[in-house]
Structures are given as C-alpha cells and as structure tokens.
Amino acid sequence: MHRGEFAAVDAELAGRGFTRVHFELERIETLLDLLGSPQRAYPSIHLTGTNGKTSTARMIDSLLRAFGLHTGRYTSPHLDSVRERISLDGEPVGEERFVATYREVTPLAELVDRRSAEPLTYFDMTTALAFATFADAPVDVAVVEVGLGGAEDATNVIQAGVAVLTPIGLDHTEWLGDTLQDIALHKAGIIHKGATVVCAAQEEEAARPILERCAEVGATVAREGSEFGVLRRSVAVGGQVLNIQGLGGVYEEVFVPLHGAHQAQNAAVALAAVEAFLGAGTNRQLDVETVREGFATVSSPGRLEKVRTAPTVLLDGAHNPHGMAATVTALQEEFAFSKLVGVLAVLGDKDAAGLLELLEPVLDSLVVTRNSSPRAMPAEELAALAREVFGPERVEVAEEMPDAIEAAVAEAESDVPGELAGVGVLITGSVVTVADARRLFKR
C-alpha cells in the first residue's frame, strides 16, 4: 500500500454522502449478495437504542474476548478515524486491511450504484466493509450497532440471534417520528424470529412496541428490572463497583472503569447480552472472575473521558437531553468540582435549549462555539439560546474550538487560590465536538 492510499480511500468514502432519501435495505442486500453474504459467516449481537449503544457494544466486545472469542465490532460514529468503526479483537482495523477490503468491495458497489436510483451511502459502504472484514478475519462473533433506528438500517440484514435495546429517548425525530412509541417501533425492527431480546428499562410508551414485536415474531425477552439489573453500585477511584443480577445468577464486586449510573445500567445490559449469547441462564452462570476481567479492561472514549488534569478536562459526547441528563447526574454524583466551566458546540438539528437547561445547574459559566461539522449550529445562534438560560454574564462566545477551550481553561483557573484539584472544564454537546477536542489535546 503506497503512502496516502488510506487518505484517498477515506476521501472517496466521504464523497458518497452521509444521508439518503429513501430508507430501505434492497441496495445493501444486493451488495452483500454480490460479496457472498459475508454477514452469514458468523453469529451476531445487534444493538439499537438512543443512548449507550457504543459503550454497551464495547462492554459486550470486552466480555466476549475475556471468554476467549475472536470478535468483530461495528460502531458509529468515529472520533478520529473511520477505522475505529470496524474493530477486530478490540482494536481498530489496520489501514492496509481497510484499503484492501475497500478495493474488493468498490467494483461491486459501483455495479449496485448503476442499477439503483440512489447510490450507496457512506454508512452502507462501511457496513459492507465491516461485514466483509469480519468474514475474512474470521471472527467468532460480531457485535453490531445500528446507525439510525433499526428496521430499515443497513445493519438490519444480519437477523441476529441476540438483539439489544438500550434506553430509548427522543432523538433523530425528523427520521424516526416525534414520539417514543414511533421511535421504539423503528428500533424494535431489529428483533427477528426466535431471537433473545435484552432490553434496558424503558418508558412505558417505548416498552409497548418492543414487547408487541417480541410477541409477533416469537422472541424471548429479558428485561432490566425483571430478569436482570444492577443490585448495588458504589463509586470507586476511576469508576464504580457493581453487584449485578444476571440471567444466570449474581455477579459481585465487578469493577467498571467508567463513570455514571448510566454506565452501570449499560454494564448490566451488556452482561445479560453475553449471557444470552453464551447460553447462560437459570442454573448456569458465567465464570464470575472472567466477567470481572472483561469489565476491568473496558474503555469508552468520549464518555466522561479525562484528557487533562489541573484543571481536569472532561470530554463527553452527550448530544440529546436524554444523554445529557445522565452526564449531569454522573457529574453531580462522582465529581466534586468547586468550579466547572463548560464548552458547548452542537449540531443545528439538536435540542440545544434542552441541553442548556440541563447543564445550567452544574456549570459556573459556559463558552459556546461551533464544531467542525457542516451541520454545526453557529456560535452566535447557540450563544443567544445560552444567554436566555444562563444569563449574559455567564456566557462567552468563541468562534473556533481551540479559542473556546483556551478561554474555558483560563476562566476555570481564574480566581482560584492554591491547587486546581477541584477545578474542571467539561467539553460536550456532540460526538463531533468531542472528536475536535480530542485531536487538539493529542497534539
């Protein structure tokens, strides 16, 4: 592979565009048929939901590897490189393998494009690349996160034996509908005949379509709070210690190196999914020590991720009120900040006012900016909303992310006598915001 070839492939992929007009599976099914149906070469665990999908997928992946399985993991979006979306045994696929697979898939994709009214999208292509990569590796199991919704998502060609639904809230309403029932109906589409469904606790409006779908296709359902759940949770240095009721028994003293009650919930869901996949249940419990080992090595970049100390700088990709509420709760429970300054940049189609209302009680002041997405809300537009919630004296505007971070750090450090141990900066509002900030801190 010559130098620059991966960058060229990355640019070609981006040129396909990220949105589609019609949501249907025919194009991706045709492409995969031409590739020899690689998604049929291994069993899969399929995840959907509004928040927690990627963290839960990473936990499932880590647990499966602890039990000796070779894994493929497909998640989105990525923070730094598209290769992060496709992982083998917990590591992003290498540039050479990525390019080689792309070169194999592209001629067939172009054939599908010529036959279709609408070309394959970026996500269609990365989905096909993931499935082909996993078949070629080969993997023992694939952990696959939907891109949007479920029923008509490109990943819903796998008809997984284990379907996982993380908490459902209002997001992507322009595509999925503006009620929890509508959104849950889309997401329940990943439940197929005979599957085992692992379902996080849901609002009643969201739970109803899920249970109806299970009954319709003869799926078995395990529900958080009924068949599994968190029994006890205590904050620990670097994370939390949990007692989890699993499908096969109680797993005690499980350390999870992630922050927040929402990550404890994700851990319970992940464990139940792995139990379901490995056949654990009544009278058959997984080895507790192996479960502990699997959780102990979990990471979830961009989820209350610490990238600096003195002052502490945290990155969090919460981008809707449902996710931000979990982040705020974790901040209040697990971080004793005497002063916390926020940096906020959001996409234009998100509920910025809802995010601001949740952040106001925990932030002393806020710097608003824009991220690198073409869909980013202009900084001044976001500032106008922020001033209504925070008051003008607590809001500062910076047009560029580096300037916003510099201003937030300076504000956090100002008027603080002595050590900066209790001082922090939270950078949040979008996965794109987090990705932009991570690149700056990695320089």
N, C-alpha and C positions, 0 to 999 in steps of 0.2 A: 504494500500500500504506500503510495507516494505521499509526501508531506502535503497537507492541505486537502486531502481527499475527503476526510471526515467532515471538514468545514463545508465543502462543496455539497456533500450529501445532506447535511443539516439545512443548508440554504434551499436545496431542492424541495425538501420536505416542507419547510415553512411556506414555500411558494404555492403549495396546494391549498392553503387556506384552512382556517380552523372552524368554520361554520358551514352548515348545509341548509338547503331549503327544505328538502323532504327527508324525514327520518324514516328509514326502512332498512331492512337487512339484506336485500337482494344483492347489492353490489359487493359487500364484504363476503357474503356466502359464495358468490361466483368466484371471487378472487381466491378464497380458501379452497374451493373445489379444484381450481386450476393448480394450486400448490400441493394437492394431495391430501387435503383436510388435516393439516398438522395438529389442529386443536383436539383431534380424536386420539392422539398418540399417548395421552396421559390423563389421569383424573384431575379435576379442578375444584377449587373452592372459590365461589363467586361472591363478591361483596358489593352492596349498594347501601344508600343512606344519604343523609345530608351532611353530617359531620362525623369525623372519627374514622372514616374509611381507610385512609392511608396508614394511620397509626395502628389500627386493628390489623390491617394486612401485614404490616411489618412484624407485629407480635406473632401472628399466625406463622409467618415465614420462619421466625426465630425458633419457635417451639417445634415446628416440623423438622428443622435442621438438628435441633437438640436430640430428636429421636432417630437421627441417622438418615433422614431422607434428603435426596437432592431436589432442590426447589427452584422454580421459576416464579418471579413476582412481577406483575404488571400493574403499575400505579400511575396516577397523573394528578396534577401537572408536575413538572420537574422544577427544581430550584436553580440548577446550574447548567446541566447538560441533558439533552434528550436521552442519553444513555441510562440516566437514573430511572427512567420509566421501565426499563427491562433489566431485571436483575437475575443473576444465576448464583445460587447458593449465597444469597445475601449481598452480592457485590454487583455494581453496575456492569453491564456487558462491555467488553473492550471495544475500542474504536475499530480495530481490524475486523472483528466478528460482525459488528454492526454494519460496516460498509459492505462486507461480503454478502450478508443476508439481504441488504437493500438491493444490491446488484442482481441478486437472484429473483427478488420479488418484482422489481420495477418493470421488466418487459411484460409480465402478466398483468400488472396493474394498468399499464398503458393500453393493453388489449381490452380490459374491462372499461376503461375510460371511453374508448372509441365506441363501445356498444351501449353506453349509458347516456341518459340526458344530462346527468350531473356527475362530475368526476369524483373519484375517491378523495376524501379529505385527509388532512394531516393525521387525525385520530384513527381513521380507517387504516391508513398505512402503518402507523406504529403498532396498531393492534395485530395486523397481519405479521409484521416483523417479530413481535413478541411471540406469537404462537409458533412461527417457523423456527425461531431461535430455541424455544423450549423443546421442540421435537428433535432438533438437531443435536442438542446438548448430550444426551437426552436428560429430562428431569423425571423424577418420580411423581411430582405433583406440581400443579400451577396454582398460584394464588392471584386472582384476577379481580381488579377493582373496576367498576363501571366508570365511564367518562361522564355520562349525563343520563339521569333517570334510570332506565333498566330495560323495559320491554323492547324498545327499538334502538338500544345502544349497540354499537358494533361488537361489544364483547359478548352479547347475548346469543352467540352461536354455540357456546360451549355446553349448555344444558347441564350445569354442574350438579353433582350429587349432594353437595352441601352449599346452601345459599345462606348468606349472612346479611342481616339488615341492621345497620347501626341506627342511632336516633334520627328521626325524620323531622325536619322543620321547614320553614318557608325559605326557599331559595330557587333561583332559575325559574321564577314563576311565569316568565314570558314563554317558556317552552313546556313546562310541566303542569301549569294551572296554578291558580291563586288560592287553593285551599289545601289543607293537609290531606284530605281524602283524595283529591286529584293527584297530588304528588305521590302518595303512597300507592295508588293504583298503578302508576307508571313503574315504580320501583319494585312492586310485587311481581312484575313481569319476569324477573329472573328466576322465579320459583317454577320448577318443572316437575313433571310426573315422577312421583316416588322419591323426591328429594327430601333431605333433612334440612329444616329451616331453623337457623339460630337467630332469634330476634331480640334485640335490645328493648328495654322498656320504651313504650310509645304512648303518645297521647291517644285517647280512645278513638278519635277521628281518623288517626293514621293506622291504628291496630286493626280496625274493622276490615278494610280491604285486604290486608295481609292475611288475616285468618280466613276470609272468604276464598282467597286464591288457593290457600293450602287445602281447604276442603274440596275445591273444584278439581284439583289435579292429584289429590291423594297424597299430599306431602305431610310428613311428620314435623311438628313444630315444637321447639324448646324455647321457652320464654324467660327472659330475665325477670327475676322476682317470683318465679314459679319453679321451673326446673333448675335454674342456676342463678348465681348472683354474688355480689360482694357481701360477705358476712361481717367483716371488720376491716377497718382501714386506719392506719396511723402514719402520720408524716414522719419521714426519716431523712437523714442527710443525703441529698442527691436524688430523692424520690419518695417512695412510700412503701410500706409493708402491708400486705393484704392477706386475709383469710378468705378463700373463695370457695363457695359451694359449686362444684362442678356437676356434670351429668353423672359421674361415677363415684363421687364422694367429695370430702372436704380436703382442700389443699391449703395447708397452714404455712405462715411465715414466708410468703412469697414476696421477694423484693422486686419492685418495678422501678427502674431509674428514670421515671417520668413524673411530671407534676400534675396534680389536679384530680378531683373526684371523677371527672370525665375520663381520665386515662385509667382509673381503677375500673370503671364500667367497661371501657374498651378491653381491658385485660380479661375480665370475666367472659365477655363475648368471644374473644379470641380463644380462650381455653376451651369453652364449650364447642366451638367450631372444630378445633383439633381433636377433641374427644369424639365428636360425631364422625369425623373423617377416619380416625383410627379404630373406631368401633367400641369405644368405652361407653359405659352406661351403668345401669343397675348391676351391682355385684362385680363390676370390672372398672377399676380405677387406674389411671395412668400413673407411672412411677413419679412420686412427688419430687424427688431430688432432680430428676431430669426436667420436670416442669420448672423448678426453681432456676436451673441452669439456663433454660430457654429464655425466661423472662429477664434474667440478670444482664443479658447482653443486648437487650432491645435498645434501639435509638429511634428518635423520630425528629429529624432536622426540621427546624422552623416551627416547632411546637414548644413554646416557652423555652427556647434554646438560649443558653447563656453564651455570648460571644466575647464578653469583656468583663473585667472586674474593676472596681474603684474608678468610676462608678460602674455598677452592674448594668450591663446592656442585655436585654432580653428581646428575642425575635419571636413573634407569634403570628401565624397565618390566618387567624380568625377573620372572616370576611362577611359574616352574616350575624344577626342578633343572637341566634341560637348558639353559634360557636363562641361569640364574644362573651355571652353570659357565663359560659364555662370557664373561659380565660379569666374573667374578672373574679369569679369565685375562687379560683386557684390562687390568684394574686393575694386576695384577702386572707386566705387560709394559710398559705405556705411561705409568703414573703413579707418580712417585717420592715417594709420601706418607711423611712421617716420622710422621704421626699421622692416622688416619682413623676417624671416628665414623659409625656407621650410624643411619638412621631406617628402621624397618621396619613396614609395615602390609600385611596380606594378606587375601585373601578366605577365608571359612571352609572352602571345599571344596578348598583348595590344600595341597600338601605342605609345610607350614610348617617341619617338622623338617628336611626335606631342604634347604630354603633356608638355614636357620640353620647347618647343618653346613658348607655351602659358604662362608658368609660369615665364619665364626669365625676362620679363619687370617688374614684381611686387615683385620679391624676391631679397633681397640683397645677400643672399647666400643660399646654399642648402646642406642638409645632405641626402645622399642616403643610403638606407638599403634594407632589404627584409622582407616581412611579413611571416606569418605562413602557407600560402598556399603551398602545394606541387608544385603548378604551378608558384610560385613566380619567378620573374627574379632575378638571382644572383646579389648581390650588386655591385660587380666589373663590371659586364656587363652593369648595369644601370649607373654606375659612368663614364664609357667610353663614353656613349652617352651624359651624362650631361656635361662632360668637353668640348665636341665639341660645346655645346650651351652656357654654362655659362663661359667657360674658367676655367683652372685648379685651379686658385687661389680662386674661389668662390664655389668649390665643396669639400665636406668632405665625407668620407665613414665610415659607422659603420655597422658591420655585424648583430648586433642584435637591435631590435626595442627599448628596454629600453636605450641602449647606444646612439642611434640616437637621441632620444628625449632629453636626458640629454645634449648631445653636442649642439643641436639646442637651447635649453633654455640658455645654457651658452653663446653661440655666440650672442643670442638676447640681453642678459643683458650686454655684454661687451661694453666698450667704450660709455656707455650711461649715461650722467650726470643726477643726480637727479631722478625724478619719472620715472617709467617704463610704464606710461599710454599709450604712443604711440608705444610701442614695442610689437611685436607679433610673434607667431610661427604657421604655417599652416602645418597640417599633412594630407596628401592626396595621391591619386593615385589608391585607390581600397577600396571597402567596407571591405575587409579583413584587410587592413591597419588600417582603422578606428576602426574596431572591436578590433584589437590587442591593439591599443592605448587607447580605452575606458576602457578596462579591467585594464590597468596599472593605469589610473587616478582614477579608482573606488576603488583601494586598500586602 
